[in-house]
Amino acid sequence: MPDTSIPQDRLDRPVQRVVIVGGGTAGWMTAAALSKLLGKRVEILLVESEEIGTVGVGEATIPTMVTFHRLLDINEQAFMAATHATIKLGIAFEHWRERGHRYVHSFGTTGRDHWAAGFQHFWLAAHARGLARDYGDYCLELQASEANRFAHLPNGGMNYAFHLDASQYAKFMRAFSERHGTRRIEGRIVEVKTAPGGGWIDAIRLADGSEIAGDLFVDCSGLRGLLIGDALGVEYEDWSHWLFNDSAIAVQTESVRDAIPYTRSIAGDAGWQWRIPLQHRVGNGIVFSSRYIDDDTAKRTLLESIEGRALIEPRVIRFKPGQRRESWRGNCVAIGLSGGFLEPLESTNIHLIQRGVLRLLQLFPQVVAQADIDQFNRQAEDEITSIRDFVILHYHVTDRRDTPYWRDCAALEIPASLRHRIDLFRETGRVFREGNELFAENSWIQVMLGQGILPRRHHPAADLMSDAELDEFLERIRKPIAQTVARLPMHADYLRDYCGEAMVASG
């Protein structure tokens, strides 16, 4: 086993050169943030090879990307025009609870909380009395998505994310990074040179014989983990006993209708399909378990369901859900797929890249120190495991028993942390957000209700209202939402105006 300690002669070496290995979304997001903040102090190099492709499947994001772009002062209209982006207000889950059932996990807040109890308790009390409408009627973003409407509202009044062309996004971020001082080096890595003991990277050697030394290396090499895995030997923790899917097939198609402001996630016999509308095309794919269906069956299932002409030949991507046991070892930090992978069910992989980058910036070392490394690893593990639990929830809590895949998902021995959340909500209607978890209470509530968990009890504070008071309370929430949605422009019309201005300006 490699020595994980920092070599003594490297302890006081100042971090003056950062070498990012790999481009794509992870590499160029890392370069963009580092060069924007530290480009005047630290030399930043990015090494990538045009011979090596990127996964490039993920085209859906979550609202944290809006925050990331604002931190970097990225012009949203220019970004959306360059990446053919559309707005995303949530995800519609079809056939997950049972065939024919549909619910939406939106990005908004539902209702209004009381200081002692969340809104769901008042909704549950109203539901028990026959007074409540659908839970989603009290969420602006959900209602806007269902009406295919969107606009930027004052004071951040609408939470949103993007659907985007991942390859164009990498190009956009590359241009941004290079403007801020990042230097790109073309080349294929043939050797990683480590210090005696193997716990520290000194340099990488390229196919042309040149060597690139660095003080800090960022591994953005994707699922392979060229530095963190191959060179430093950090083990990968496999989560496939909880998350069965290990394969995906992606295909792009022509648009045949206006883009909708949400992602579609359509459960099938042994996995699920995504449908993601961009301005110029639609991203489609199927995520599945090779234990339950073969590639040919999955490909046929996907192609039989698409709308519009296929623009590329479908390709199979293999993956293993899980995480590195350490995201930072020695002077190497894993960002993106090299540090861990979760299937794109809740569009979290770009978020995990972003969080890794921001965490690195917050802990950026003058000299590499074990205390920084330990803190980084602790935060990274907490974050990805909480997202893991959220993804497992979708598969385990379901009424579907129509195929072996779904029967096995329902029979899972789930992590204790997830079991506690489910039991707490089922018994009491309560949900608590732990620490800096990505998904807030409303996300858990929307998915647990959508998947079929109706709590047995609610907070007694909700019973203090009479029927008339409870009805009035709910209507004071619902009616303004309905009125606001009715005034919003159609999503496609808004996009043409909003992004069209950027395209005219850039032309």
Secondary structure, 3 states (H helix, E strand, C coil): CCCCCCCHHHCCCECCEEEEECCHHHHHHHHHHHHHHHCCCCEEEEEECCCCCCCCCCCECCCHHHHHHHHCCCCHHHHHHHHCCEEECEEEEECCCCCCCEEEEECCCCCCCCCCCCHHHHHHHHHHCCCCCCHHHHCHHHHHHHCCECCCCHHHCCCCEEECCHHHHHHHHHHHHHHCCCEEEECCEEEEEECCCCCCEEEEEECCCCEEECCEEEECCHHHCHHHHHHCCCCEEECCCCCCCCEEEEEEECCCCCCCCCEEEEECCCEEEEEEECCCCEEEEEEECCCCCCHHHHHHHHHHHCCCCECCCCEEEECCCEEECCCEECCEEECHHHCEECCHHHCCHHHHHHHHHHHHHHCCCCECCHHHHHHHHHHHHHHHHHHHHHHHHHHHCCCCCCCHHHHHHHCCCCCHHHHHHHHHHHHHCCCCCCCCCCCCHHHHHHHHHHCCCCCCCCCHHHHHCCHHHHHHHHHHHHHHHHHHHHHCCEHHHHHHHHHHHHHHHHC
